[in-house]
Amino acid sequence: MQFPKIGNLAPAFSLKNQNDEKISLKDFRDKKNVVVYFYPKASTPGCTVQACGIRDTAKDFSKLNTVVLGISPDPVNKIKRFEEKQELNFDLLSDEDHAIADKYGVWGPKKFMGREFDGIHRITFIIGKDGRLKHIMGKVKTKSHHDDVIAYIKENL
């Protein structure tokens, strides 16, 4: 797994959100900071805690002129159910072929309950208004993820 370099332009993407609308990273250029967080699977305990933390702090992200995008390999219909069930208020993006996860270096071998498989690693990328990668958060704690991201943005962007 090779992450993009801090200071470089973040890898571009256009993916479908939970409403089957195309969302592109370039849509936010020169307008907003972007938090791109990769999560393994919708409706699992850790991913739900992480998403609900972001949902509950949406006003804080808005005040910081920041948009949050969650990316997983789930199909659009699954992320739609996740969004509705948890009443999420931000875009979830479907990366079924994990092409964007590969671009960001977050797809790779994982271990869970003694089993090895390839999947998405829970990693967050913070991108400035200029489209450049500002920070990578590798060891994400699902319970405090939203606070950790907000603190970084307040201090650095």
Legacy VTK file of the C-alpha trace (Angstrom):
# vtk DataFile Version 3.0
C-alpha trace
ASCII
DATASET POLYDATA
POINTS 157 float
0.000 0.000 0.000
1.435 3.314 -1.151
-0.310 6.515 -0.078
-0.278 9.644 -2.226
2.301 12.216 -1.114
1.384 15.047 1.203
1.569 18.324 -0.721
0.672 16.735 -4.060
-2.721 17.077 -5.686
-5.059 14.465 -4.225
-5.938 11.691 -6.693
-9.027 12.704 -8.650
-12.224 10.682 -8.510
-15.859 10.663 -9.596
-18.087 8.162 -7.817
-21.809 7.617 -7.294
-23.239 8.607 -3.930
-26.092 7.008 -1.997
-28.589 8.852 -4.235
-26.951 7.540 -7.427
-25.536 11.028 -8.176
-21.979 11.477 -9.423
-19.727 13.298 -6.956
-16.288 14.443 -8.105
-13.414 15.706 -5.986
-12.934 18.579 -8.447
-16.442 19.867 -7.544
-14.999 21.250 -4.301
-11.770 22.766 -5.666
-11.190 26.352 -4.502
-14.452 26.159 -2.502
-14.094 23.735 0.418
-11.688 21.562 2.335
-12.493 17.891 1.787
-12.238 15.013 4.245
-12.135 11.698 2.390
-12.464 8.798 4.751
-12.314 5.185 3.660
-14.337 2.685 5.665
-14.543 -1.086 5.190
-18.269 -1.863 5.169
-21.567 -0.035 5.695
-23.715 -0.996 8.687
-20.935 -2.714 10.633
-20.419 -1.596 14.255
-17.188 0.395 13.808
-18.292 2.017 10.562
-21.632 2.981 12.126
-19.948 4.621 15.140
-17.603 6.514 12.822
-20.382 7.703 10.486
-22.678 8.754 13.335
-19.870 10.831 14.881
-19.520 12.698 11.598
-23.311 13.077 11.349
-23.500 14.547 14.848
-20.750 17.114 14.148
-21.921 18.180 10.669
-22.394 21.800 11.835
-18.768 21.911 13.015
-17.532 20.687 9.616
-19.765 23.230 7.884
-18.374 26.098 10.018
-14.882 24.984 8.962
-15.924 25.130 5.278
-15.298 21.405 5.010
-17.209 18.627 3.267
-16.921 14.979 4.349
-17.029 12.085 1.874
-17.074 8.470 3.045
-15.886 5.841 0.545
-16.421 2.070 0.744
-16.629 -0.835 -1.703
-20.351 -1.193 -0.959
-22.867 -0.876 -3.825
-25.066 2.242 -4.025
-28.184 0.456 -2.701
-26.347 -0.714 0.417
-24.936 2.725 1.259
-28.419 4.175 0.680
-29.872 1.833 3.325
-26.993 2.734 5.677
-27.600 6.461 5.143
-31.345 6.126 5.746
-31.082 3.870 8.792
-28.494 6.100 10.510
-29.995 9.374 9.215
-26.622 10.427 7.821
-26.230 13.961 6.473
-23.180 13.657 4.227
-22.245 11.807 1.046
-21.235 8.174 1.042
-19.567 7.043 -2.180
-19.547 3.611 -3.794
-16.157 2.292 -4.970
-17.216 -1.271 -5.831
-14.162 -2.072 -7.962
-11.920 -0.381 -5.337
-10.183 1.643 -8.081
-10.156 4.804 -5.938
-9.098 2.858 -2.846
-6.173 1.582 -4.942
-5.293 5.146 -6.039
-5.203 6.234 -2.400
-3.239 3.158 -1.308
-5.870 1.933 1.163
-6.763 -1.400 -0.484
-4.651 -4.294 0.691
-4.265 -7.379 2.859
-6.151 -7.441 6.155
-6.647 -9.892 8.973
-9.919 -10.375 10.820
-10.745 -13.218 13.185
-7.767 -15.244 11.939
-8.749 -14.853 8.291
-6.698 -12.997 5.688
-8.313 -11.135 2.810
-7.984 -7.962 0.735
-10.087 -4.987 1.754
-10.192 -1.299 2.591
-8.117 -0.026 5.477
-9.768 2.646 7.655
-7.714 5.687 6.650
-8.648 9.378 6.327
-7.239 11.979 3.941
-7.606 15.719 4.514
-7.490 17.797 1.340
-7.227 21.589 1.266
-9.273 23.958 -0.893
-6.360 23.979 -3.333
-6.899 20.249 -3.993
-3.629 19.291 -2.336
-3.302 16.532 0.221
-2.647 18.113 3.631
-2.751 15.193 6.058
-3.210 11.415 6.294
-4.707 9.860 9.420
-3.657 6.219 9.561
-4.586 4.968 13.012
-8.231 6.040 13.033
-10.248 5.547 16.198
-13.901 5.228 15.195
-15.233 6.809 18.412
-13.125 9.981 18.204
-12.530 10.193 14.442
-14.775 13.245 13.947
-13.158 15.157 16.836
-9.646 14.259 15.655
-10.389 15.500 12.126
-12.024 18.718 13.355
-9.071 19.426 15.653
-6.612 18.952 12.773
-8.582 21.270 10.474
-8.926 23.977 13.152
-5.198 23.911 13.847
-3.873 23.565 10.305
-6.262 24.800 7.613
LINES 1 158
157 0 1 2 3 4 5 6 7 8 9 10 11 12 13 14 15 16 17 18 19 20 21 22 23 24 25 26 27 28 29 30 31 32 33 34 35 36 37 38 39 40 41 42 43 44 45 46 47 48 49 50 51 52 53 54 55 56 57 58 59 60 61 62 63 64 65 66 67 68 69 70 71 72 73 74 75 76 77 78 79 80 81 82 83 84 85 86 87 88 89 90 91 92 93 94 95 96 97 98 99 100 101 102 103 104 105 106 107 108 109 110 111 112 113 114 115 116 117 118 119 120 121 122 123 124 125 126 127 128 129 130 131 132 133 134 135 136 137 138 139 140 141 142 143 144 145 146 147 148 149 150 151 152 153 154 155 156
